[in-house]
Amino acid sequence: MSVEEDTTHSGLGRRAARGGMIVLGGQGVRIVVQVASVVVLSRLLTPRDYGLVAMVLAIVAVAEIFRDFGLSTAAIQAKVLTRAQQSNLWWLNTALGLGLALVAIVAAPLVAALYDEPALTALTAVMAGMFVLNGMAAQYRADLTRRMLFTRLAAATSLAPMLALGIAAYAAANGAGYWALAVQQLVQGAVSLVAVGVLAGWLPDRPRRGVEMGGFLRFGWSLAGTQLINYAASNIDSVLIGTRLGAHELGTYNRAWQLLMTPLGQLRSPTTTVALPVLTRIRGNAALTQRFVQRGQVALGYTLGAGLGLCAGAAVPICALFLGPGWDVAGVFALLACAGLFQTLAYVGYWVYLAHGLTTELRHYTLVASALKVICVLVGVRYGITGVAVGYATAHLLEWPLSLWWLSRRTRLRVGPLYLGAARILLVAGAVAAASFGTAQAMHGQHPAATVPVCVVASAAAYALLLLVPPIRSDVLALVATVRGALAQKVSRG
C-alpha cells in the first residue's frame, strides 16, 4: 500500500469513527425516547392494547420489506449514482409504498380473521399509511447515508420520535387506547419524512426512461429476498404468540421486546449506516477490511455486549423500574438479552455481505439460520412466552459461530480472530452479568430505583477488573484510541 493510500484510508477510518459517534449520539436520543415511551405508555395502556398493535406490525412490517425492495441499500453501496437514477429510485419506493398501502387496506379483514380480532380491520387500514410515508423517505435517508452526512441524519431521526411520543402520550391519557400507538407510528413517519427531505436538500425529478436501473433492481431483489426470510424468522415468535396465546400474552411479551430488543436494534443499525459506505470503499483491500471488521466487533461487543450482560443479570429490578407493577416479564427480558448478545457477536458479518454485494450468499445463509430459528421457536411456544424466549435465545446461540464460519467460506475474511474476539466479549458480558445478578439478589426487596444503580456500579467494577487481562486491556485501549482520534478530528474541524 502506498503512503498516499495509507493516509487516505486512515482519514477514512477517522471519519467513520467520528460518523459513528455522531450517529450513535443521535440514536442515543432515540433510545432515551424509546425507553421513555415504554415507561410512560406502559402505565397508560394495557397488555391487550400493545398486543393488538403488535399483531398488525408483525404483518405490516413484512410488507415494509417489499416497500423498500432493498433499493435504499442498493443506492448506498453503488459506486456511481446519478441524479436521474436517484429520482427514479425515489419514485419506485413511493409507488411501492402506495401500492402496498392499498393492498393492506383490502387485506385488513384477513388480518383480523387470522388473529380472530375484529378491531384489527380498522387498525390495519389506518396503519397502512406507514407504507406511503416510509416509501417517500427511503431515498432521502439513503442519500444522507451515502454522503456520510451523519449529523443531519442524526438530527432527522431524533426529532420524529420525540414529537410522536408527546402526541401518543396525550392521546393515551385521554382514553385513546391502542389508537394512541397507531398515532405514534404515523406521526413519527410523517415528521421523519419532512425532516430527511429538508436536510437532504433535493426534490426528485420526474421519472425518466432510458436510465440504467438494472443493477439497482437486481441488488434490491436479492437483498429483499434475504430480508423477507430473516424478518419472517425473526417475527415468528410474535405471530405464534398472537395466534396461539392471544393479544394479552403478546402484549406482555412485546413489552420485554420493546424495552430491550428495539433499543438494541436502534444502537446496532447506525453501525451499519457508518460501516457500509466505508467497507464499500475499501472492499478491494483484504487486510484493511479484516482490521476494520475486527475493530467493529470489539467496539460492538465491549459496549453493547457488556450492556446486555447487565440487562440479563439485573432483569428483575430493571423490569420493575421501567415497566412498573403488573408486567411479569423479567425472565423473558433476561433471555432476550442473551439472544441479543449472540446476535451482536456476528453482526459485523452483515456489513461485509452488503459491502461486497454478496446478497445471494447472504440469502442462502439466512435460509439456514431462519429454519433453525423457526424450529426452536415452534418447540418453545408450547411452554408459553418464556418458552418462546428460550427458543429464540437458543437459536442465536447455535447460529452465531455458524454465521462467522459461513462468511469466511465466501470471503477472504479470516474467522479465527473473530472467534477469539467473540470469546473475549463473552467473558466480559458473563462477568458483568454475574456481578449484576449477585448484586440484585443481595438487594432483593429494595426499591428498584436503588437496586439498578448499584447493579450498574457492580458491573462497572467487574468490567474494570477484567482490564487486568492483557488481551482485553489491549482491545479496550485500541477502542479508546479510535474514539480519541474521532474526537480530535471533530475538534480540528471546529
C-alpha positions in Angstrom: 0.0 0.0 0.0 1.4 3.4 -0.9 1.8 6.2 1.6 -0.9 8.2 -0.1 -3.3 5.2 0.1 -2.5 4.6 3.7 -3.2 8.3 4.6 -6.4 8.2 2.7 -7.6 5.0 4.5 -6.5 6.4 7.9 -8.6 9.5 7.2 -11.5 7.4 6.1 -11.2 5.4 9.3 -11.2 8.5 11.5 -14.2 9.9 9.5 -16.0 6.6 10.1 -15.3 6.7 13.8 -16.4 10.3 14.0 -19.5 9.5 12.0 -20.3 6.5 14.2 -20.1 8.8 17.3 -22.5 11.3 15.7 -25.0 8.7 14.6 -24.8 6.8 17.9 -25.3 10.1 19.7 -28.5 10.8 17.7 -29.5 7.2 18.2 -28.9 7.6 21.9 -31.6 10.3 21.9 -33.9 7.9 20.1 -33.2 5.2 22.7 -34.0 7.6 25.5 -37.3 8.4 23.8 -38.0 4.7 23.2 -37.4 3.9 26.9 -39.5 6.9 27.9 -42.2 5.6 25.6 -42.1 2.2 27.4 -42.1 3.8 30.8 -44.9 6.3 30.1 -47.2 4.4 27.8 -46.9 1.1 29.8 -48.6 2.9 32.7 -51.4 4.3 30.5 -52.2 1.3 28.3 -52.9 -2.4 28.8 -51.2 -5.5 27.5 -54.1 -6.0 25.2 -53.6 -2.6 23.6 -50.0 -3.4 22.9 -50.9 -6.9 21.7 -53.3 -5.6 19.1 -50.8 -3.2 17.6 -48.1 -5.8 17.7 -50.3 -8.1 15.7 -50.7 -5.5 13.0 -47.0 -4.7 13.0 -46.0 -8.3 12.7 -47.9 -8.4 9.4 -47.4 -4.9 8.2 -43.6 -4.9 8.7 -43.3 -7.9 6.3 -44.7 -5.8 3.5 -42.3 -3.0 4.5 -39.5 -5.2 3.1 -41.2 -5.1 -0.3 -41.8 -1.4 0.1 -38.1 -0.7 0.3 -37.2 -3.6 -2.0 -33.6 -3.3 -1.0 -33.3 -0.1 -3.0 -32.0 2.0 -0.1 -29.0 -0.2 0.4 -28.5 -0.5 -3.4 -28.2 3.3 -3.6 -25.8 3.5 -0.7 -23.4 0.8 -1.9 -23.5 1.9 -5.6 -20.2 3.1 -7.0 -21.9 5.7 -9.1 -25.4 7.2 -8.5 -26.7 9.9 -10.9 -29.5 12.3 -10.1 -31.7 10.6 -12.7 -31.1 7.2 -11.0 -31.8 8.7 -7.6 -35.0 10.2 -8.8 -36.2 7.0 -10.4 -35.4 5.2 -7.1 -37.5 7.7 -5.2 -40.5 7.2 -7.5 -40.1 3.4 -7.3 -40.1 3.4 -3.5 -43.0 5.8 -3.4 -45.0 3.7 -5.9 -44.3 0.5 -4.0 -45.4 2.2 -0.7 -48.6 3.4 -2.2 -49.4 0.0 -3.8 -48.7 -1.8 -0.6 -50.9 0.6 1.4 -53.8 -0.2 -0.9 -53.1 -4.0 -0.6 -53.1 -3.6 3.2 -56.4 -1.8 3.3 -58.0 -4.5 1.1 -56.4 -7.3 3.2 -57.3 -5.7 6.6 -60.3 -8.1 7.2 -58.0 -11.1 6.5 -55.6 -9.8 9.2 -58.5 -9.6 11.6 -59.6 -13.1 10.7 -56.1 -14.5 11.2 -56.0 -13.4 14.8 -59.8 -13.5 15.4 -59.7 -9.9 16.5 -62.3 -7.7 14.7 -60.7 -4.5 15.9 -57.7 -5.2 13.6 -59.7 -4.4 10.5 -59.7 -0.6 11.1 -56.3 -0.6 12.8 -54.6 -2.3 9.8 -56.2 0.1 7.3 -55.1 3.1 9.3 -51.5 1.9 9.8 -51.2 1.2 6.1 -50.3 4.9 5.8 -46.9 4.0 7.1 -46.0 2.4 3.7 -46.5 5.7 1.9 -44.6 7.8 4.4 -41.7 5.4 4.6 -41.6 4.9 0.9 -41.2 8.6 0.3 -38.5 9.0 2.9 -36.4 6.0 1.9 -34.1 7.6 -0.7 -33.6 10.7 1.4 -32.2 8.6 4.2 -30.1 6.6 1.8 -28.7 9.9 0.3 -27.7 11.3 3.7 -26.0 8.0 4.5 -24.2 7.7 1.1 -22.8 11.3 1.5 -21.9 10.4 5.1 -23.9 13.4 6.4 -24.4 11.8 9.7 -25.1 14.9 11.7 -28.1 15.7 9.5 -29.2 12.1 9.7 -29.0 12.0 13.4 -31.0 15.2 13.7 -33.7 13.9 11.5 -34.0 10.6 13.3 -34.1 12.2 16.7 -36.8 14.8 16.2 -39.5 12.4 14.9 -39.8 10.0 17.8 -39.8 12.8 20.4 -42.8 14.6 18.8 -44.6 11.2 18.2 -44.2 10.2 21.9 -45.7 13.5 23.1 -48.7 13.1 20.9 -49.2 9.5 21.8 -48.9 10.1 25.5 -51.6 12.8 25.2 -53.9 10.5 23.3 -53.4 7.6 25.7 -54.0 9.8 28.7 -57.3 10.9 27.1 -58.5 7.3 26.6 -57.5 6.6 23.1 -56.3 3.1 24.0 -54.5 1.2 21.2 -55.2 4.1 18.8 -52.5 6.1 20.7 -49.9 3.6 19.5 -51.1 3.8 15.9 -51.0 7.6 16.0 -47.4 7.4 17.4 -46.3 5.3 14.4 -47.9 7.6 11.8 -46.7 10.9 13.4 -43.2 9.5 13.6 -43.3 8.5 9.9 -44.7 11.9 8.8 -42.2 14.0 10.8 -39.3 11.9 9.7 -40.2 12.3 6.0 -40.3 16.1 6.3 -37.0 16.2 8.3 -35.0 14.0 6.0 -36.4 15.6 2.9 -35.5 19.1 4.1 -32.0 18.1 5.3 -31.2 16.1 2.1 -31.9 19.3 0.2 -33.3 18.0 -3.1 -36.6 17.1 -4.8 -37.0 14.2 -7.2 -37.2 15.0 -10.9 -39.9 13.3 -13.0 -39.2 9.6 -13.7 -37.2 9.0 -16.8 -36.9 6.1 -19.2 -33.6 5.0 -20.6 -31.8 5.4 -17.3 -29.7 2.3 -16.2 -31.6 0.8 -13.3 -30.9 -2.9 -13.8 -28.1 -3.1 -11.3 -30.1 -1.5 -8.5 -33.1 -3.8 -9.1 -31.0 -6.9 -9.2 -29.2 -6.0 -6.0 -32.5 -4.9 -4.4 -34.4 -8.0 -5.3 -31.7 -10.3 -3.9 -31.4 -8.3 -0.7 -35.2 -8.1 -0.3 -35.5 -11.8 -0.5 -32.9 -12.2 2.3 -34.6 -9.6 4.4 -38.0 -11.2 3.9 -36.7 -14.6 5.0 -34.9 -13.1 8.0 -37.9 -11.0 9.0 -40.3 -13.9 8.8 -38.0 -16.0 11.0 -37.3 -13.1 13.5 -41.0 -12.4 13.9 -42.3 -15.9 14.0 -42.4 -15.5 17.8 -44.9 -12.6 17.7 -47.1 -14.4 15.1 -47.2 -17.6 17.1 -47.9 -15.9 20.4 -50.6 -13.8 18.8 -52.4 -16.7 17.1 -51.9 -19.3 19.8 -51.8 -17.4 23.1 -53.8 -14.2 22.3 -53.4 -10.4 22.5 -52.7 -10.2 26.3 -49.8 -12.6 26.2 -48.4 -11.0 23.0 -48.7 -7.6 24.6 -46.8 -8.8 27.7 -44.0 -10.4 25.5 -43.9 -7.2 23.4 -43.1 -5.1 26.4 -40.0 -7.1 27.1 -39.1 -6.9 23.4 -39.7 -3.1 23.2 -37.7 -2.4 26.4 -34.7 -4.4 25.2 -34.6 -5.5 21.6 -35.9 -2.3 20.0 -33.3 -0.1 21.6 -30.6 -2.7 20.8 -31.6 -2.6 17.1 -31.6 1.2 17.2 -28.0 1.0 18.5 -26.8 -1.6 16.0 -28.5 -0.1 13.0 -26.4 3.1 12.9 -23.2 1.0 12.9 -24.3 -0.4 9.5 -25.1 3.1 8.4 -21.5 4.1 9.1 -19.7 0.8 8.2 -21.4 0.2 4.9 -20.0 3.2 2.9 -16.6 2.7 4.5 -16.3 -1.0 3.7 -17.6 -0.4 0.2 -14.7 1.9 -0.4 -12.0 -0.5 1.0 -13.5 -3.8 -0.2 -10.6 -4.4 -2.6 -8.1 -4.3 0.4 -8.4 -7.6 2.3 -6.1 -6.6 5.1 -7.8 -3.3 5.8 -11.2 -5.0 5.7 -10.1 -7.6 8.2 -8.8 -4.9 10.5 -12.0 -2.8 10.2 -14.3 -5.8 10.9 -12.3 -6.9 13.9 -12.3 -3.5 15.4 -16.0 -3.2 14.7 -16.7 -6.5 16.5 -14.7 -5.3 19.5 -16.5 -1.9 19.5 -19.9 -3.6 19.5 -19.1 -6.4 21.9 -17.3 -4.3 24.6 -20.2 -1.8 24.7 -23.4 -3.4 23.7 -22.3 -6.9 24.9 -21.5 -5.5 28.3 -24.8 -3.7 28.5 -26.7 -6.8 27.6 -24.8 -8.7 30.3 -26.1 -6.1 32.8 -29.6 -6.4 31.5 -29.6 -10.2 31.8 -28.2 -10.2 35.3 -30.4 -7.3 36.7 -33.5 -8.2 34.7 -35.8 -8.2 37.7 -35.1 -4.7 39.1 -34.8 -3.3 35.6 -38.3 -4.5 34.5 -39.8 -3.4 37.9 -38.3 0.1 37.5 -39.2 0.7 33.9 -42.5 -1.2 33.5 -44.0 -0.9 37.0 -46.2 -3.5 38.6 -48.4 -5.8 36.5 -45.7 -6.8 34.0 -44.2 -10.2 34.8 -41.6 -10.2 32.1 -38.2 -10.4 33.8 -37.5 -14.0 32.7 -38.3 -13.2 29.1 -36.3 -10.0 29.3 -33.2 -11.8 30.5 -33.5 -14.5 27.8 -33.9 -11.8 25.1 -30.7 -10.1 26.4 -28.8 -13.4 25.9 -30.2 -13.6 22.4 -29.2 -10.1 21.7 -25.6 -10.8 22.9 -25.3 -13.8 20.5 -26.7 -11.7 17.6 -24.1 -9.0 18.3 -21.2 -11.4 18.1 -21.7 -12.0 14.4 -23.3 -8.7 13.4 -20.2 -7.4 11.7 -20.6 -10.2 9.1 -23.8 -8.5 7.8 -21.7 -5.4 6.9 -19.3 -7.5 4.8 -22.0 -9.2 2.9 -23.7 -5.9 1.9 -20.4 -4.0 1.2 -19.2 -6.8 -1.1 -22.6 -7.2 -2.8 -22.8 -10.8 -1.7 -26.6 -10.7 -1.4 -27.1 -14.2 -2.9 -24.7 -15.8 -0.4 -26.4 -13.8 2.4 -29.8 -15.2 1.3 -28.5 -18.8 1.3 -27.2 -18.4 4.8 -30.3 -16.7 6.0 -32.4 -19.6 4.9 -30.4 -22.0 7.0 -30.4 -19.7 10.1 -34.1 -18.9 9.7 -35.0 -22.6 9.6 -33.1 -23.1 12.8 -34.9 -20.2 14.4 -38.4 -21.3 13.4 -37.8 -24.9 14.7 -36.6 -23.6 18.1 -39.5 -21.1 18.5 -42.1 -23.7 17.4 -40.8 -26.0 20.1 -40.7 -23.2 22.7 -44.3 -21.8 22.1 -45.7 -25.0 23.7 -44.4 -23.6 27.0 -45.8 -20.1 26.8 -43.9 -16.8 26.2 -41.0 -17.9 28.4 -40.6 -21.0 26.2 -40.6 -18.8 23.1 -37.8 -16.6 24.6 -35.8 -19.8 25.4 -36.2 -21.0 21.8 -35.2 -17.6 20.4 -32.1 -17.4 22.6 -31.1 -21.0 21.8 -31.4 -20.4 18.0 -29.0 -17.4 18.2 -26.6 -19.4 20.5 -26.3 -22.0 17.8 -26.3 -19.6 14.9 -23.5 -17.1 15.7 -20.5 -19.4 15.3 -22.0 -20.8 12.1 -22.6 -17.4 10.7 -18.9 -16.4 11.0 -17.7 -19.7 9.5 -20.1 -19.3 6.6 -18.8 -15.8 5.9 -15.2 -17.0 5.9 -16.1 -19.5 3.2 -17.5 -16.8 0.9 -14.9 -14.0 1.5 -11.2 -13.6 2.3 -12.0 -12.8 5.9 -10.1 -14.8 8.5 -12.6 -16.2 11.0 -10.1 -17.2 13.7 -9.5 -13.7 15.1 -13.3 -13.1 15.1 -13.9 -16.3 17.2 -11.2 -15.1 19.6 -12.7 -11.7 19.8 -16.1 -13.2 20.5 -14.7 -15.3 23.3 -13.3 -12.2 25.0 -16.6 -10.4 24.5 -18.5 -13.4 26.1 -16.0 -13.2 29.1 -16.8 -9.5 29.6 -20.5 -10.0 29.3 -20.5 -13.0 31.6 -18.6 -11.2 34.3 -20.9 -8.2 34.1 -24.0 -10.4 34.2 -22.7 -12.3 37.3 -21.9 -9.1 39.1 -25.2 -7.5 38.4 -27.1 -10.7 39.2 -25.3 -11.2 42.5 -26.0 -7.6 43.5 -29.7 -7.8 42.5 -30.0 -10.9 44.7 -28.3 -9.3 47.6 -30.6 -6.3 47.4 -33.8 -8.3 46.9 -36.8 -6.4 48.4 -35.2 -3.0 47.9 -36.8 -0.4 45.7 -35.6 -0.9 42.1 -34.6 2.7 41.8 -32.0 2.0 44.4 -31.1 -1.5 43.2 -30.5 -0.8 39.5 -27.8 2.0 40.0 -25.9 -0.3 42.5 -26.1 -3.1 39.9 -24.5 -0.7 37.3 -21.7 0.1 39.8 -21.0 -3.6 40.5 -21.0 -4.3 36.7 -18.5 -1.5 36.1 -16.3 -2.8 38.9 -16.3 -6.3 37.3 -15.5 -4.7 33.9 -12.6 -2.8 35.4 -11.1 -6.0 37.0 -11.1 -7.6 33.6 -8.8 -4.9 32.3 -6.1 -6.9 34.1 -6.4 -9.5 31.4 -3.8 -8.4 28.7 -5.9 -9.2 25.5 -9.0 -7.4 27.0 -6.9 -4.4 28.1 -5.4 -4.2 24.6 -8.8 -4.3 23.0 -10.1 -1.5 25.2 -7.1 0.7 24.7 -7.5 0.3 20.9 -11.1 1.3 21.2 -10.3 4.3 23.3 -7.6 5.4 20.8 -10.2 5.2 18.0 -12.6 7.3 19.9 -9.9 9.9 20.8 -8.9 10.1 17.1 -12.5 10.7 16.2 -12.9 13.4 18.8 -9.6 15.1 17.8 -10.8 15.2 14.2 -14.1 16.7 15.3 -12.3 19.4 17.3 -9.9 20.2 14.5 -12.8 20.7 12.1 -14.4 23.1 14.6 
